[in-house]
């Protein structure tokens, strides 16, 4: 099943907003994979290598949390 036009626009906006993440939608799940895997220190702080959320809005919230963690570490 393909994305709706609105979902395609949302995905494109997410790709622009979160360029450090590869984003795909599969079977209703929105997947985000960090383009550069997190370091051990980042993992310990809560940075995920990848995750899936049902969406399209839940992954934006999760990505914002991830960016917040990285920013606090000075790595955003």
C-alpha positions in Angstrom: 0.0 0.0 0.0 1.4 3.4 -1.0 1.5 6.6 0.9 -1.3 9.1 0.5 -0.3 12.5 -1.0 -0.5 14.1 2.5 1.8 11.4 3.9 4.3 11.9 1.1 4.4 15.6 1.9 4.8 14.9 5.6 7.6 12.4 4.9 9.4 15.0 2.6 9.1 17.6 5.4 10.5 15.1 7.9 13.5 14.3 5.6 14.3 18.0 5.3 13.9 18.6 9.1 15.8 15.5 10.2 18.6 15.1 7.6 20.7 12.9 9.9 18.0 10.2 9.7 16.9 7.8 6.9 13.1 7.7 7.0 10.9 5.0 5.4 7.3 3.9 5.8 6.5 0.2 5.7 3.2 -1.4 6.5 1.9 1.6 8.4 5.0 2.0 10.5 7.3 5.0 10.1 11.0 3.9 10.5 13.9 6.2 11.4 17.5 5.0 11.2 20.3 7.2 12.2 22.6 7.7 9.2 25.7 7.7 11.5 25.3 5.0 14.2 25.4 6.5 17.7 28.6 6.2 19.7 28.6 4.1 22.9 28.3 7.4 24.9 25.3 8.5 22.8 23.7 5.1 23.3 24.2 5.3 27.0 22.5 8.7 26.9 19.5 7.3 25.1 20.2 7.9 21.4 18.7 5.1 19.3 20.2 3.7 16.1 16.7 3.1 14.7 13.1 2.9 15.8 9.6 2.6 14.4 6.5 4.5 15.3 3.0 4.4 14.0 2.4 7.8 12.5 3.0 10.1 10.9 3.2 12.3 14.0 4.7 10.0 16.6 8.1 9.7 14.8 8.4 13.5 14.7 8.0 13.6 18.5 10.6 10.7 18.9 13.1 12.4 16.5 12.7 15.7 18.4 13.6 13.8 21.6 16.6 12.3 19.9 17.8 15.7 18.7 17.4 17.0 22.2 19.6 14.3 23.6 22.3 14.9 20.9 22.1 18.7 21.5 22.6 18.3 25.2 25.7 16.2 24.4 26.9 18.9 22.0 26.6 16.5 19.0 23.4 17.7 17.2 
